[in-house]
């Protein structure tokens, strides 16, 4: 069906430059605005608005290329508890005519760690739409 399941109007002050599902959280969707603001949608918490909106990097020059990000697993260290799954990292890259900047952010355990039965919870959410 070409109709969207859900639409979030007016997310942020700038166009959305990138969207990605979390690789570790089935109900979490990341949207990055062209202004560098990350909007995090946790569908298990709310279908009506982002759970979090945070500026990751200010874009210095208007009209420059939009920022980009990647999500990946944080490597476990020797100080990590073996039973504790590793957190996630969000990496932002901004290139505005000068050399690109890379910022690494450690996500909270709530956003970075898998939640019990979350894939089933997502399916129940989608079935209701």
C-alpha positions as CSV (number, residue, x, y, z in Angstrom):
1,X,0.0,0.0,0.0
2,X,1.6,3.4,-1.0
3,X,-0.1,5.2,2.0
4,X,2.2,5.7,5.0
5,X,1.4,3.9,8.2
6,X,2.1,7.0,10.3
7,X,3.2,10.6,9.5
8,X,4.9,13.0,11.9
9,X,4.2,16.5,10.6
10,X,6.7,19.4,11.3
11,X,9.5,17.4,12.9
12,X,12.1,20.0,13.7
13,X,12.9,23.3,12.1
14,X,14.8,21.9,9.1
15,X,14.2,19.2,6.5
16,X,15.1,15.6,7.4
17,X,18.4,14.6,5.9
18,X,18.6,11.0,6.9
19,X,16.5,8.2,8.5
20,X,17.6,4.9,10.1
21,X,16.1,2.2,12.2
22,X,18.2,1.4,15.2
23,X,20.2,-1.9,14.7
24,X,19.6,-2.9,18.3
25,X,16.1,-1.5,19.1
26,X,13.2,-2.7,16.9
27,X,11.0,0.2,18.0
28,X,13.5,3.0,17.7
29,X,13.8,5.2,14.5
30,X,16.4,7.9,14.1
31,X,15.8,11.0,12.0
32,X,18.6,13.6,11.4
33,X,17.6,17.1,10.5
34,X,19.7,19.1,8.0
35,X,20.5,21.4,11.0
36,X,22.2,18.5,12.8
37,X,19.3,17.8,15.2
38,X,18.7,14.1,15.9
39,X,15.1,13.2,16.5
40,X,14.7,9.8,18.1
41,X,11.3,8.1,17.8
42,X,10.7,5.3,20.3
43,X,7.5,3.7,19.0
44,X,7.1,1.7,22.2
45,X,6.8,5.1,24.1
46,X,4.9,7.3,21.6
47,X,3.5,7.1,18.1
48,X,2.7,10.9,18.1
49,X,6.0,12.6,18.6
50,X,9.8,12.1,19.0
51,X,10.9,10.8,22.4
52,X,14.1,12.9,22.1
53,X,15.4,15.8,20.0
54,X,19.0,16.8,20.5
55,X,21.4,18.9,18.5
56,X,24.4,16.8,17.6
57,X,26.4,19.3,15.6
58,X,25.8,22.9,14.4
59,X,26.1,23.3,10.6
60,X,28.3,26.4,10.2
61,X,27.4,27.3,6.6
62,X,23.8,27.4,5.4
63,X,23.5,25.6,2.0
64,X,26.3,23.2,2.8
65,X,25.8,19.4,2.6
66,X,23.6,18.0,5.4
67,X,25.1,16.1,8.3
68,X,25.1,12.3,8.2
69,X,25.3,9.7,10.9
70,X,25.9,6.0,11.4
71,X,24.9,3.7,14.2
72,X,27.0,0.8,15.4
73,X,27.9,-1.3,18.4
74,X,30.3,0.0,20.9
75,X,33.2,-2.5,21.4
76,X,33.2,-4.2,24.8
77,X,36.2,-3.3,27.0
78,X,38.0,-5.4,29.5
79,X,36.2,-3.3,32.2
80,X,32.8,-4.2,30.8
81,X,30.8,-6.8,32.6
82,X,30.5,-9.9,30.4
83,X,26.7,-10.2,30.9
84,X,26.2,-6.5,29.9
85,X,25.6,-6.0,26.2
86,X,27.7,-3.2,24.7
87,X,26.1,0.2,24.2
88,X,25.8,2.0,20.9
89,X,27.7,4.8,19.2
90,X,26.2,7.5,17.0
91,X,28.7,9.2,14.7
92,X,27.9,12.5,13.0
93,X,29.9,13.8,10.1
94,X,29.5,17.4,8.9
95,X,31.3,18.6,5.8
96,X,30.7,22.2,4.9
97,X,33.4,23.0,2.4
98,X,36.1,22.5,5.0
99,X,37.5,19.1,6.2
100,X,34.6,17.1,7.7
101,X,34.1,16.9,11.4
102,X,33.3,13.6,13.1
103,X,31.6,13.6,16.5
104,X,31.2,10.4,18.5
105,X,28.4,10.1,21.0
106,X,27.7,7.3,23.5
107,X,24.0,6.6,23.6
108,X,22.2,5.9,26.8
109,X,21.6,2.3,27.7
110,X,17.8,2.9,27.1
111,X,18.5,3.8,23.5
112,X,21.4,1.5,22.8
113,X,20.5,-1.8,24.4
114,X,17.9,-4.3,23.1
115,X,14.7,-4.4,25.1
116,X,13.0,-7.7,26.0
117,X,10.4,-8.8,23.4
118,X,10.7,-5.5,21.5
119,X,10.3,-7.1,18.0
120,X,7.0,-8.6,19.2
121,X,6.0,-5.2,20.6
122,X,6.7,-3.6,17.3
123,X,4.6,-6.1,15.4
124,X,1.7,-5.4,17.8
125,X,2.1,-1.7,17.2
126,X,2.1,-2.2,13.4
127,X,-0.9,-4.5,13.5
128,X,-2.9,-1.7,15.1
129,X,-2.1,0.8,12.4
